[in-house]
Amino acid sequence: MKQNNQTMPPQPTAELLRALDSGFTERRVAVGADGAQMAYRCGGGRGPLVVLLHGISSGAASWLPCASLLAADARVIAWDAPGYGNSQALPGAAPTAADYAQRLQALLHALDLRPDVIVGHSLGALMAAAYIAQAGPAQLPARLLLLSPAQGYGGPGKEGKAQEVARQRLDALAALGVEGLAERGPGRLLSAAASADAQAWVRWNMRRLDPDGYRQAVAMLCGDAIDDYLGRRAPGVSVWAGCGALDVVTPPPGCAALAERFGLPFELIPDAGHACYVEQARSVARWIRSGLAGYAI
């Protein structure tokens, strides 16, 4: 009988999972007129409110290492976007970033919270940009941080690229399933020097993807674009951009070009790939903390 010599990839440490349950607990709330269920995680106890939005291949729990570092200075909320985790999906197969932003408004309204800083990573940056383009004054943050922002493929002249990206992502999901996507995820989302713990955390979070929620997010990525929202952003909201220096998903030149188009301060996160808030949690937490300047922390 042939022996199976394959070894299981490293799993998140028991200590990390205990911290997730004890210090970054999941809560659920019904939001909006239709009572849609939204799941989110909370950390910290007092201070300014930081809202964290994950990207297309992740979820609220992925922010744990970074959120834990912020907890001493701020209250932290990370949502599971619609169609992720225990958050109810949006209606329709092809929602826009504005639809996700409207659900975020409903969540914060249900919790009676006004964010001081919103951090959007990757596809979450597109959602966050839509949020500051349409939220009312009582729900606007003072600052938005775009971290390795996905810019979307819905702009003029990008129809071919949008179709190609959608096909590649949906074909990969069909061929590999969520488990297969999770196994190859660290190689794409982290730098070659990423620790085994960072790789395990990326896999653990990707294994929790919902295929239908992922398909909706792919449709949004390929059908919408960040420039329109940033062009309509509310006055008075300060916007910064940052990117992992080793990011191959949203590479630094593209992020820097976005920052230049809109006159945004731009920061490189050293020694980090796309999931920079996992790989270099301390550097990203330091950057977010600098965005809290002026608040009593």
Backbone as CSV, one residue per row, in Angstrom:
resi,resn,N_x,N_y,N_z,CA_x,CA_y,CA_z,C_x,C_y,C_z
1,MET,0.847,-1.189,0.000,0.000,0.000,0.000,0.888,1.246,0.000
2,LYS,0.631,2.127,-0.933,1.478,3.311,-1.053,1.160,4.290,0.074
3,GLN,2.220,4.785,0.705,2.063,5.756,1.787,1.865,7.155,1.219
4,ASN,1.003,7.910,1.865,0.802,9.297,1.483,1.784,10.160,2.265
5,ASN,2.795,10.674,1.562,3.838,11.462,2.232,3.555,12.957,2.214
6,GLN,2.402,13.337,1.668,2.077,14.753,1.645,1.840,15.261,3.068
7,THR,2.378,16.395,3.363,2.187,16.992,4.681,1.169,18.117,4.575
8,MET,0.388,18.247,5.615,-0.590,19.325,5.662,0.125,20.654,5.830
9,PRO,-0.312,21.696,5.139,0.295,23.009,5.350,0.058,23.476,6.772
10,PRO,0.931,24.333,7.291,0.782,24.808,8.667,-0.583,25.441,8.903
11,GLN,-1.111,25.231,10.102,-2.380,25.807,10.500,-2.134,26.995,11.426
12,PRO,-3.105,27.916,11.555,-2.945,29.011,12.511,-2.731,28.453,13.921
13,THR,-1.967,29.172,14.705,-1.680,28.707,16.059,-2.942,28.747,16.914
14,ALA,-2.966,27.872,17.911,-4.095,27.863,18.848,-4.208,29.206,19.558
15,GLU,-3.074,29.843,19.816,-3.077,31.145,20.482,-3.783,32.194,19.631
16,LEU,-3.535,32.160,18.327,-4.165,33.126,17.428,-5.674,32.910,17.385
17,LEU,-6.098,31.667,17.306,-7.527,31.375,17.243,-8.215,31.715,18.556
18,ARG,-7.522,31.531,19.679,-8.098,31.944,20.969,-8.264,33.460,21.015
19,ALA,-7.267,34.186,20.476,-7.352,35.647,20.451,-8.516,36.106,19.582
20,LEU,-8.786,35.366,18.508,-9.907,35.707,17.641,-11.216,35.597,18.404
21,ASP,-11.350,34.541,19.208,-12.585,34.312,19.959,-12.737,35.252,21.148
22,SER,-11.613,35.632,21.760,-11.704,36.409,22.996,-11.583,37.918,22.782
23,GLY,-10.754,38.339,21.803,-10.488,39.759,21.652,-11.001,40.388,20.380
24,PHE,-11.572,39.578,19.492,-12.049,40.094,18.211,-13.300,39.315,17.839
25,THR,-14.258,39.341,18.749,-15.416,38.462,18.669,-16.378,38.874,17.563
26,GLU,-17.030,37.876,16.997,-18.034,38.137,15.967,-19.363,38.506,16.606
27,ARG,-20.010,39.491,16.016,-21.367,39.876,16.392,-22.196,39.973,15.120
28,ARG,-23.516,39.931,15.278,-24.411,40.014,14.131,-25.534,40.990,14.440
29,VAL,-26.005,41.657,13.383,-27.071,42.626,13.549,-27.892,42.665,12.275
30,ALA,-29.199,42.910,12.418,-30.066,43.102,11.265,-30.018,44.569,10.862
31,VAL,-29.868,44.828,9.567,-29.701,46.206,9.096,-30.677,46.504,7.976
32,GLY,-30.960,47.806,7.800,-31.763,48.250,6.677,-33.225,47.888,6.801
33,ALA,-33.996,48.356,5.834,-35.433,48.123,5.842,-35.782,46.650,5.683
34,ASP,-34.894,45.897,5.008,-35.177,44.480,4.784,-34.633,43.582,5.884
35,GLY,-33.952,44.163,6.886,-33.431,43.369,8.000,-32.331,42.406,7.617
36,ALA,-31.523,42.759,6.633,-30.429,41.884,6.206,-29.452,41.657,7.351
37,GLN,-29.003,40.421,7.513,-28.037,40.116,8.580,-26.629,40.501,8.163
38,MET,-25.936,41.192,9.053,-24.538,41.535,8.826,-23.716,41.057,10.003
39,ALA,-22.559,40.478,9.707,-21.627,40.018,10.731,-20.418,40.947,10.746
40,TYR,-19.900,41.185,11.945,-18.740,42.051,12.090,-17.985,41.631,13.341
41,ARG,-16.747,42.070,13.439,-15.911,41.777,14.601,-15.465,43.073,15.259
42,CYS,-15.354,43.047,16.578,-15.021,44.244,17.364,-13.769,43.997,18.188
43,GLY,-12.963,45.043,18.320,-11.800,45.001,19.197,-11.584,46.370,19.821
44,GLY,-10.778,46.413,20.846,-10.513,47.673,21.531,-11.693,48.079,22.391
45,GLY,-11.487,49.122,23.198,-12.546,49.508,24.108,-12.931,50.965,24.046
46,ARG,-11.990,51.839,23.725,-12.277,53.263,23.732,-11.375,53.974,22.728
47,GLY,-11.681,55.241,22.484,-10.886,56.001,21.523,-11.604,56.140,20.198
48,PRO,-10.926,56.696,19.193,-11.545,56.875,17.869,-11.915,55.539,17.247
49,LEU,-12.891,55.582,16.336,-13.402,54.362,15.717,-12.748,54.144,14.363
50,VAL,-12.114,52.986,14.207,-11.493,52.566,12.948,-12.327,51.438,12.356
51,VAL,-12.756,51.604,11.118,-13.541,50.585,10.420,-12.657,49.969,9.341
52,LEU,-12.577,48.633,9.338,-11.669,47.896,8.463,-12.477,47.085,7.449
53,LEU,-12.168,47.255,6.174,-12.860,46.555,5.097,-11.880,45.639,4.373
54,HIS,-12.188,44.353,4.334,-11.310,43.358,3.714,-11.486,43.321,2.207
55,GLY,-10.631,42.547,1.541,-10.659,42.416,0.100,-11.417,41.196,-0.382
56,ILE,-11.250,40.875,-1.653,-12.074,39.869,-2.321,-11.806,38.447,-1.833
57,SER,-10.612,38.181,-1.329,-10.242,36.817,-0.953,-10.125,36.630,0.548
58,SER,-10.852,37.436,1.323,-10.615,37.401,2.761,-11.908,37.578,3.540
59,GLY,-11.794,38.086,4.764,-12.944,38.285,5.633,-12.535,39.087,6.850
60,ALA,-13.492,39.384,7.703,-13.241,40.231,8.867,-12.135,39.679,9.760
61,ALA,-12.125,38.370,9.959,-11.161,37.766,10.890,-9.722,38.004,10.462
62,SER,-9.491,38.190,9.170,-8.116,38.345,8.677,-7.414,39.549,9.285
63,TRP,-8.200,40.541,9.767,-7.626,41.751,10.329,-7.098,41.572,11.750
64,LEU,-7.297,40.395,12.344,-6.951,40.203,13.760,-5.554,40.685,14.135
65,PRO,-4.468,40.273,13.459,-3.135,40.712,13.899,-2.990,42.229,13.926
66,CYS,-3.532,42.892,12.912,-3.444,44.346,12.832,-4.378,44.999,13.856
67,ALA,-5.605,44.497,13.955,-6.578,45.069,14.889,-6.112,44.947,16.330
68,SER,-5.430,43.859,16.648,-4.929,43.672,18.010,-3.920,44.747,18.375
69,LEU,-3.131,45.177,17.403,-2.142,46.228,17.641,-2.790,47.602,17.780
70,LEU,-3.964,47.777,17.188,-4.673,49.050,17.271,-5.548,49.161,18.509
71,ALA,-5.824,48.028,19.160,-6.845,47.984,20.208,-6.537,48.883,21.394
72,ALA,-5.271,49.129,21.668,-4.924,49.981,22.809,-5.249,51.443,22.541
73,ASP,-5.355,51.833,21.262,-5.534,53.236,20.900,-6.900,53.559,20.319
74,ALA,-7.662,52.545,19.943,-8.886,52.803,19.185,-9.892,51.684,19.385
75,ARG,-11.126,52.002,19.063,-12.135,50.970,18.867,-12.028,50.512,17.413
76,VAL,-12.150,49.232,17.197,-11.953,48.675,15.860,-13.148,47.809,15.485
77,ILE,-13.665,48.027,14.296,-14.721,47.179,13.746,-14.279,46.714,12.363
78,ALA,-14.360,45.416,12.128,-14.104,44.848,10.798,-15.355,44.100,10.366
79,TRP,-15.877,44.439,9.191,-17.079,43.735,8.747,-16.735,42.555,7.873
80,ASP,-17.659,41.591,7.822,-17.698,40.634,6.733,-18.584,41.260,5.672
81,ALA,-18.016,41.552,4.524,-18.780,42.184,3.456,-19.972,41.310,3.071
82,PRO,-21.007,41.879,2.486,-22.143,41.069,2.035,-21.677,39.893,1.176
83,GLY,-22.199,38.708,1.526,-21.802,37.499,0.817,-20.568,36.834,1.390
84,TYR,-20.038,37.370,2.478,-18.864,36.809,3.152,-19.243,36.431,4.580
85,GLY,-18.645,35.332,5.065,-18.915,34.909,6.433,-20.409,34.748,6.665
86,ASN,-20.884,35.344,7.745,-22.301,35.264,8.086,-23.075,36.513,7.677
87,SER,-22.541,37.272,6.731,-23.237,38.453,6.222,-24.072,38.095,4.998
88,GLN,-25.321,38.516,5.008,-26.237,38.216,3.911,-25.772,38.876,2.628
89,ALA,-25.861,38.128,1.542,-25.432,38.652,0.238,-26.359,39.761,-0.237
90,LEU,-25.856,40.571,-1.138,-26.667,41.598,-1.775,-27.598,40.957,-2.805
91,PRO,-28.731,41.589,-3.097,-29.581,41.063,-4.166,-28.932,41.313,-5.524
92,GLY,-29.167,40.421,-6.452,-28.635,40.596,-7.802,-27.265,39.994,-7.955
93,ALA,-26.948,39.571,-9.175,-25.687,38.882,-9.431,-24.516,39.829,-9.619
94,ALA,-24.795,41.094,-9.956,-23.709,42.020,-10.298,-23.879,43.347,-9.556
95,PRO,-23.664,43.343,-8.231,-23.774,44.595,-7.470,-22.625,45.544,-7.809
96,THR,-22.821,46.800,-7.490,-21.787,47.811,-7.671,-21.135,48.110,-6.326
97,ALA,-20.031,48.851,-6.377,-19.401,49.286,-5.130,-20.357,50.135,-4.313
98,ALA,-21.206,50.898,-4.980,-22.194,51.719,-4.276,-23.173,50.858,-3.491
99,ASP,-23.497,49.667,-3.998,-24.390,48.765,-3.266,-23.731,48.268,-1.977
100,TYR,-22.454,47.912,-2.065,-21.728,47.504,-0.859,-21.630,48.674,0.124
101,ALA,-21.371,49.865,-0.406,-21.256,51.033,0.464,-22.575,51.326,1.169
102,GLN,-23.673,51.127,0.473,-24.983,51.361,1.092,-25.207,50.391,2.243
103,ARG,-24.765,49.140,2.078,-24.892,48.170,3.171,-24.000,48.566,4.343
104,LEU,-22.810,49.117,4.059,-21.950,49.592,5.140,-22.621,50.744,5.882
105,GLN,-23.246,51.663,5.152,-23.992,52.735,5.799,-25.071,52.171,6.715
106,ALA,-25.785,51.157,6.240,-26.851,50.555,7.033,-26.300,49.900,8.298
107,LEU,-25.135,49.262,8.163,-24.516,48.630,9.334,-24.150,49.678,10.378
108,LEU,-23.468,50.715,9.963,-23.043,51.738,10.915,-24.245,52.478,11.511
109,HIS,-25.293,52.666,10.711,-26.508,53.282,11.237,-27.153,52.392,12.294
110,ALA,-27.197,51.085,12.027,-27.793,50.152,12.984,-27.018,50.134,14.304
111,LEU,-25.707,50.329,14.220,-24.863,50.331,15.419,-24.748,51.722,16.037
112,ASP,-25.355,52.726,15.381,-25.300,54.116,15.837,-23.851,54.577,15.987
113,LEU,-23.055,54.353,14.935,-21.633,54.679,14.962,-21.264,55.575,13.785
114,ARG,-20.350,56.484,14.048,-19.739,57.282,12.992,-18.251,56.963,12.977
115,PRO,-17.716,56.504,11.852,-16.287,56.152,11.812,-15.410,57.394,11.813
116,ASP,-14.283,57.304,12.480,-13.278,58.364,12.398,-12.315,58.103,11.250
117,VAL,-11.951,56.821,11.083,-11.070,56.407,9.986,-11.643,55.131,9.379
118,ILE,-11.702,55.073,8.058,-12.041,53.838,7.348,-10.804,53.388,6.591
119,VAL,-10.490,52.100,6.714,-9.372,51.503,5.984,-9.955,50.463,5.036
120,GLY,-9.756,50.665,3.739,-10.227,49.698,2.757,-9.049,49.013,2.095
121,HIS,-8.989,47.680,2.210,-7.907,46.930,1.572,-8.412,46.305,0.279
122,SER,-7.652,46.464,-0.803,-7.930,45.817,-2.079,-9.344,46.151,-2.562
123,LEU,-10.224,45.157,-2.737,-11.580,45.456,-3.176,-12.328,46.277,-2.129
124,GLY,-11.945,46.141,-0.860,-12.531,46.970,0.184,-12.246,48.443,-0.009
125,ALA,-11.136,48.773,-0.698,-10.829,50.174,-0.991,-11.837,50.746,-1.983
126,LEU,-12.264,49.937,-2.950,-13.267,50.399,-3.902,-14.595,50.644,-3.186
127,MET,-14.962,49.737,-2.274,-16.183,49.922,-1.488,-16.085,51.183,-0.633
128,ALA,-14.924,51.390,-0.015,-14.729,52.547,0.857,-14.790,53.847,0.078
129,ALA,-14.233,53.850,-1.135,-14.304,55.047,-1.971,-15.751,55.357,-2.323
130,ALA,-16.546,54.330,-2.608,-17.969,54.543,-2.886,-18.675,55.089,-1.647
131,TYR,-18.265,54.621,-0.481,-18.887,55.077,0.771,-18.706,56.581,0.944
132,ILE,-17.488,57.087,0.761,-17.275,58.521,1.002,-17.834,59.383,-0.129
133,ALA,-18.238,58.743,-1.234,-18.879,59.491,-2.317,-20.370,59.672,-2.076
134,GLN,-20.958,58.842,-1.176,-22.412,58.886,-1.048,-22.928,58.991,0.370
135,ALA,-22.110,58.771,1.389,-22.590,58.833,2.770,-22.938,60.270,3.144
136,GLY,-23.898,60.410,4.031,-24.266,61.728,4.522,-23.227,62.263,5.490
137,PRO,-23.263,63.563,5.763,-22.248,64.182,6.637,-22.118,63.512,7.998
138,ALA,-23.217,63.008,8.535,-23.181,62.406,9.870,-22.493,61.048,9.887
139,GLN,-22.240,60.473,8.710,-21.608,59.152,8.658,-20.223,59.179,8.016
140,LEU,-19.747,60.348,7.661,-18.452,60.421,6.984,-17.294,60.346,7.976
141,PRO,-16.214,59.656,7.596,-15.005,59.671,8.417,-14.201,60.934,8.146
142,ALA,-13.275,61.226,9.040,-12.341,62.320,8.765,-11.283,61.884,7.768
143,ARG,-10.993,60.556,7.737,-9.906,60.085,6.882,-10.242,58.711,6.309
144,LEU,-9.836,58.515,5.066,-9.952,57.222,4.391,-8.563,56.773,3.989
145,LEU,-8.218,55.557,4.332,-6.934,54.969,3.954,-7.191,53.860,2.942
146,LEU,-6.643,54.021,1.741,-6.762,53.027,0.675,-5.500,52.179,0.686
147,LEU,-5.636,50.917,1.040,-4.487,50.039,1.229,-4.442,49.008,0.107
148,SER,-3.387,49.060,-0.711,-3.290,48.198,-1.898,-4.618,48.181,-2.645
149,PRO,-5.092,49.358,-3.074,-6.453,49.457,-3.613,-6.636,48.748,-4.946
150,ALA,-7.722,47.979,-5.036,-8.180,47.466,-6.326,-8.908,48.599,-7.021
151,GLN,-8.518,48.920,-8.247,-9.096,50.078,-8.923,-10.296,49.736,-9.793
152,GLY,-10.519,48.437,-10.042,-11.658,48.004,-10.825,-11.403,48.109,-12.323
153,TYR,-12.214,47.369,-13.082,-12.044,47.305,-14.530,-13.280,47.808,-15.267
154,GLY,-14.070,48.649,-14.588,-15.305,49.115,-15.194,-15.183,50.413,-15.958
155,GLY,-13.971,50.951,-16.039,-13.788,52.221,-16.726,-13.822,52.080,-18.237
156,PRO,-13.938,53.206,-18.926,-13.963,53.202,-20.407,-12.702,52.561,-20.977
157,GLY,-12.882,51.750,-22.006,-11.762,51.117,-22.678,-11.212,49.886,-22.000
158,LYS,-11.826,49.475,-20.890,-11.322,48.312,-20.144,-12.216,47.085,-20.290
159,GLU,-13.111,47.118,-21.264,-14.070,46.018,-21.401,-13.378,44.675,-21.611
160,GLY,-12.355,44.649,-22.465,-11.633,43.407,-22.724,-10.940,42.887,-21.484
161,LYS,-10.276,43.778,-20.742,-9.587,43.378,-19.516,-10.587,42.888,-18.480
162,ALA,-11.730,43.547,-18.382,-12.757,43.127,-17.425,-13.225,41.707,-17.719
163,GLN,-13.468,41.409,-19.001,-13.911,40.065,-19.366,-12.835,39.030,-19.061
164,GLU,-11.575,39.394,-19.325,-10.469,38.469,-19.083,-10.314,38.164,-17.594
165,VAL,-10.356,39.205,-16.757,-10.200,39.010,-15.316,-11.355,38.181,-14.759
166,ALA,-12.572,38.492,-15.185,-13.729,37.725,-14.712,-13.604,36.264,-15.108
167,ARG,-13.229,36.027,-16.352,-13.089,34.638,-16.815,-12.018,33.901,-16.018
168,GLN,-10.861,34.521,-15.818,-9.777,33.873,-15.081,-10.201,33.523,-13.655
169,ARG,-10.839,34.459,-12.985,-11.217,34.223,-11.591,-12.321,33.176,-11.468
170,LEU,-13.317,33.251,-12.328,-14.423,32.303,-12.232,-14.011,30.915,-12.708
171,ASP,-13.141,30.848,-13.716,-12.625,29.542,-14.147,-11.804,28.897,-13.042
172,ALA,-10.998,29.692,-12.344,-10.193,29.155,-11.243,-11.085,28.640,-10.122
173,LEU,-12.148,29.384,-9.809,-13.080,28.925,-8.774,-13.736,27.617,-9.178
174,ALA,-14.145,27.511,-10.446,-14.798,26.290,-10.917,-13.837,25.109,-10.914
175,ALA,-12.586,25.341,-11.292,-11.616,24.250,-11.398,-11.048,23.829,-10.051
176,LEU,-10.801,24.786,-9.175,-10.096,24.508,-7.934,-10.995,24.454,-6.715
177,GLY,-12.131,25.115,-6.787,-12.967,25.249,-5.609,-12.328,26.184,-4.601
178,VAL,-13.049,26.461,-3.525,-12.537,27.362,-2.493,-11.266,26.806,-1.874
179,GLU,-11.234,25.510,-1.630,-10.050,24.905,-0.994,-8.822,25.086,-1.874
180,GLY,-8.971,24.876,-3.175,-7.840,25.039,-4.075,-7.377,26.478,-4.164
181,LEU,-8.322,27.411,-4.181,-7.942,28.817,-4.172,-7.156,29.157,-2.908
182,ALA,-7.605,28.600,-1.785,-6.930,28.870,-0.512,-5.507,28.323,-0.504
183,GLU,-5.305,27.166,-1.105,-3.966,26.572,-1.106,-2.972,27.402,-1.907
184,ARG,-3.432,27.992,-2.972,-2.511,28.782,-3.791,-2.489,30.263,-3.381
185,GLY,-3.378,30.641,-2.475,-3.510,32.039,-2.089,-2.244,32.698,-1.567
186,PRO,-1.532,32.082,-0.614,-0.341,32.747,-0.070,0.703,33.086,-1.125
187,GLY,0.843,32.251,-2.147,1.826,32.522,-3.181,1.525,33.763,-3.988
188,ARG,0.267,34.142,-4.013,-0.156,35.319,-4.761,-0.278,36.551,-3.853
189,LEU,-0.728,36.352,-2.622,-1.079,37.466,-1.748,0.041,37.902,-0.819
190,LEU,1.078,37.072,-0.685,2.187,37.380,0.222,3.496,37.369,-0.552
191,SER,4.506,37.999,0.020,5.827,37.964,-0.599,6.467,36.598,-0.383
192,ALA,7.532,36.342,-1.104,8.231,35.055,-0.985,8.833,34.865,0.397
193,ALA,9.074,35.953,1.118,9.691,35.869,2.442,8.676,35.796,3.578
194,ALA,7.384,35.703,3.268,6.355,35.704,4.306,6.519,34.519,5.246
195,SER,6.204,34.730,6.498,6.340,33.685,7.504,5.306,32.584,7.303
196,ALA,5.577,31.431,7.886,4.619,30.318,7.835,3.310,30.703,8.519
197,ASP,3.388,31.521,9.572,2.172,31.956,10.264,1.313,32.829,9.360
198,ALA,1.940,33.740,8.610,1.185,34.592,7.696,0.539,33.751,6.597
199,GLN,1.276,32.772,6.066,0.715,31.902,5.037,-0.484,31.121,5.581
200,ALA,-0.354,30.604,6.790,-1.439,29.840,7.398,-2.672,30.706,7.610
201,TRP,-2.461,31.964,7.989,-3.596,32.855,8.258,-4.322,33.212,6.967
202,VAL,-3.582,33.431,5.894,-4.218,33.700,4.601,-5.038,32.493,4.165
203,ARG,-4.483,31.302,4.270,-5.221,30.088,3.877,-6.481,29.921,4.720
204,TRP,-6.355,30.085,6.033,-7.482,29.875,6.951,-8.642,30.786,6.584
205,ASN,-8.343,32.033,6.280,-9.392,32.980,5.935,-9.974,32.711,4.554
206,MET,-9.137,32.329,3.602,-9.643,32.040,2.264,-10.534,30.807,2.249
207,ARG,-10.288,29.858,3.115,-11.121,28.653,3.166,-12.565,28.972,3.565
208,ARG,-12.774,30.139,4.103,-14.111,30.535,4.548,-14.877,31.334,3.499
209,LEU,-14.332,31.438,2.298,-15.044,32.135,1.231,-16.329,31.399,0.873
210,ASP,-17.364,32.169,0.548,-18.600,31.616,0.009,-18.553,31.791,-1.513
211,PRO,-18.707,30.728,-2.276,-18.569,30.850,-3.732,-19.491,31.896,-4.351
212,ASP,-20.740,31.969,-3.888,-21.668,32.940,-4.470,-21.284,34.374,-4.100
213,GLY,-20.862,34.578,-2.859,-20.397,35.903,-2.465,-19.165,36.321,-3.245
214,TYR,-18.282,35.354,-3.491,-17.072,35.623,-4.279,-17.439,35.995,-5.712
215,ARG,-18.411,35.292,-6.291,-18.836,35.611,-7.668,-19.403,37.024,-7.749
216,GLN,-20.192,37.425,-6.759,-20.702,38.795,-6.745,-19.557,39.806,-6.685
217,ALA,-18.567,39.518,-5.846,-17.442,40.437,-5.707,-16.637,40.524,-7.001
218,VAL,-16.483,39.404,-7.705,-15.797,39.426,-9.000,-16.565,40.309,-9.979
219,ALA,-17.889,40.196,-9.969,-18.699,41.028,-10.857,-18.508,42.506,-10.539
220,MET,-18.411,42.841,-9.250,-18.196,44.235,-8.874,-16.821,44.711,-9.299
221,LEU,-15.789,43.898,-9.058,-14.427,44.242,-9.450,-14.354,44.536,-10.946
222,CYS,-15.036,43.734,-11.739,-14.921,43.849,-13.187,-15.920,44.828,-13.807
223,GLY,-16.897,45.276,-13.034,-17.914,46.154,-13.577,-17.901,47.564,-13.022
224,ASP,-17.001,47.848,-12.096,-16.980,49.160,-11.461,-15.554,49.684,-11.449
225,ALA,-15.390,50.941,-11.060,-14.066,51.571,-11.066,-13.991,52.613,-9.963
226,ILE,-12.814,52.733,-9.373,-12.636,53.595,-8.208,-12.573,55.076,-8.564
227,ASP,-12.119,55.410,-9.772,-11.884,56.820,-10.110,-13.141,57.681,-9.990
228,ASP,-14.264,57.157,-10.446,-15.495,57.943,-10.393,-15.845,58.299,-8.951
229,TYR,-15.695,57.333,-8.044,-16.047,57.571,-6.641,-15.085,58.563,-5.990
230,LEU,-13.799,58.401,-6.267,-12.844,59.349,-5.684,-13.052,60.747,-6.252
231,GLY,-13.463,60.828,-7.491,-13.746,62.125,-8.089,-14.948,62.803,-7.461
232,ARG,-15.825,62.024,-6.831,-17.024,62.573,-6.190,-16.942,62.518,-4.668
233,ARG,-15.747,62.311,-4.140,-15.626,62.156,-2.689,-16.051,63.426,-1.965
234,ALA,-16.575,63.225,-0.779,-17.071,64.350,0.000,-15.916,65.266,0.399
235,PRO,-16.111,66.562,0.315,-15.066,67.482,0.764,-14.857,67.326,2.266
236,GLY,-13.630,67.513,2.673,-13.326,67.400,4.098,-12.843,66.033,4.519
237,VAL,-12.971,65.011,3.653,-12.445,63.684,3.964,-11.036,63.585,3.391
238,SER,-10.072,63.426,4.257,-8.679,63.274,3.836,-8.443,61.833,3.384
239,VAL,-7.874,61.661,2.203,-7.661,60.325,1.640,-6.169,60.083,1.462
240,TRP,-5.689,58.951,1.989,-4.306,58.522,1.808,-4.305,57.190,1.060
241,ALA,-3.202,56.888,0.405,-3.041,55.605,-0.278,-1.747,54.944,0.165
242,GLY,-1.770,53.624,0.245,-0.583,52.856,0.597,-0.596,51.526,-0.126
243,CYS,0.560,50.855,-0.163,0.668,49.609,-0.926,1.864,48.820,-0.419
244,GLY,1.748,47.498,-0.404,2.891,46.657,-0.109,3.960,46.826,-1.174
245,ALA,5.190,46.997,-0.755,6.281,47.244,-1.704,6.495,46.071,-2.651
246,LEU,6.070,44.866,-2.246,6.266,43.661,-3.050,4.944,43.114,-3.590
247,ASP,3.943,43.945,-3.647,2.603,43.556,-4.088,2.607,43.251,-5.586
248,VAL,2.145,42.051,-5.960,2.036,41.701,-7.381,0.584,41.700,-7.852
249,VAL,-0.358,41.917,-6.943,-1.782,41.945,-7.308,-2.197,43.362,-7.689
250,THR,-1.904,44.309,-6.814,-2.101,45.738,-7.118,-0.723,46.388,-6.982
251,PRO,0.127,46.253,-7.974,1.541,46.643,-7.832,1.720,48.123,-7.500
252,PRO,2.830,48.446,-6.836,3.084,49.834,-6.417,2.961,50.880,-7.526
253,PRO,3.454,50.634,-8.765,3.321,51.703,-9.766,1.872,52.107,-10.039
254,GLY,0.976,51.130,-10.078,-0.426,51.450,-10.303,-1.048,52.193,-9.141
255,CYS,-0.695,51.788,-7.925,-1.210,52.477,-6.733,-0.667,53.902,-6.667
256,ALA,0.621,54.050,-6.993,1.228,55.385,-6.979,0.585,56.277,-8.037
257,ALA,0.239,55.712,-9.195,-0.403,56.493,-10.248,-1.796,56.956,-9.810
258,LEU,-2.520,56.083,-9.101,-3.826,56.478,-8.557,-3.667,57.641,-7.591
259,ALA,-2.699,57.522,-6.691,-2.452,58.593,-5.725,-2.111,59.900,-6.434
260,GLU,-1.313,59.824,-7.490,-0.920,61.032,-8.215,-2.123,61.674,-8.910
261,ARG,-3.001,60.835,-9.489,-4.174,61.380,-10.192,-5.049,62.215,-9.269
262,PHE,-5.124,61.795,-8.009,-6.031,62.468,-7.080,-5.297,63.266,-6.004
263,GLY,-3.981,63.428,-6.165,-3.224,64.233,-5.219,-3.216,63.681,-3.810
264,LEU,-3.060,62.351,-3.675,-3.117,61.707,-2.366,-1.711,61.404,-1.849
265,PRO,-1.467,61.564,-0.565,-0.205,61.067,0.004,-0.096,59.562,-0.224
266,PHE,1.108,59.092,-0.529,1.309,57.677,-0.860,2.421,57.088,-0.001
267,GLU,2.170,55.882,0.533,3.110,55.217,1.439,3.359,53.798,0.953
268,LEU,4.631,53.392,0.905,4.979,52.002,0.635,5.162,51.266,1.957
269,ILE,4.589,50.058,2.041,4.772,49.197,3.218,5.928,48.260,2.902
270,PRO,7.085,48.422,3.565,8.259,47.609,3.215,8.035,46.118,3.457
271,ASP,8.694,45.305,2.624,8.746,43.850,2.821,7.360,43.214,2.895
272,ALA,6.424,43.712,2.101,5.058,43.202,2.171,4.493,42.998,0.779
273,GLY,3.749,41.902,0.626,2.987,41.661,-0.585,1.617,42.291,-0.486
274,HIS,0.657,41.715,-1.222,-0.668,42.319,-1.312,-1.383,42.324,0.045
275,ALA,-1.378,41.211,0.732,-2.024,41.142,2.057,-1.072,41.720,3.102
276,CYS,-0.728,42.988,2.913,0.315,43.616,3.733,-0.089,43.724,5.196
277,TYR,-1.379,43.846,5.474,-1.814,43.969,6.866,-1.709,42.646,7.628
278,VAL,-1.564,41.550,6.889,-1.272,40.254,7.507,0.238,40.060,7.621
279,GLU,0.940,40.314,6.535,2.378,40.040,6.483,3.191,41.017,7.321
280,GLN,2.807,42.275,7.320,3.526,43.306,8.079,2.518,44.092,8.925
281,ALA,1.892,43.375,9.867,0.821,43.973,10.668,1.307,45.186,11.448
282,ARG,2.521,45.143,11.953,3.011,46.277,12.755,3.172,47.532,11.902
283,SER,3.717,47.377,10.717,3.900,48.535,9.844,2.560,49.131,9.431
284,VAL,1.601,48.273,9.108,0.293,48.772,8.700,-0.430,49.410,9.878
285,ALA,-0.334,48.799,11.061,-0.963,49.392,12.246,-0.350,50.756,12.553
286,ARG,0.947,50.878,12.348,1.613,52.175,12.574,1.079,53.218,11.584
287,TRP,0.886,52.809,10.336,0.357,53.719,9.319,-1.069,54.155,9.663
288,ILE,-1.884,53.182,10.073,-3.259,53.512,10.461,-3.256,54.434,11.680
289,ARG,-2.389,54.146,12.632,-2.314,54.984,13.841,-1.934,56.419,13.481
290,SER,-1.082,56.586,12.477,-0.717,57.950,12.060,-1.938,58.658,11.478
291,GLY,-2.887,57.889,10.945,-4.121,58.477,10.438,-5.069,58.926,11.538
292,LEU,-4.765,58.540,12.773,-5.585,58.945,13.917,-5.047,60.216,14.558
293,ALA,-4.014,60.804,13.958,-3.437,62.029,14.521,-4.523,63.088,14.658
294,GLY,-4.528,63.730,15.814,-5.531,64.748,16.093,-6.654,64.237,16.976
295,TYR,-6.729,62.908,17.128,-7.722,62.335,18.035,-7.077,62.085,19.390
296,ALA,-7.860,62.077,20.428,-7.344,61.758,21.770,-7.238,60.241,21.871
297,ILE,-6.004,59.725,21.826,-5.794,58.278,21.897,-4.831,57.955,23.043
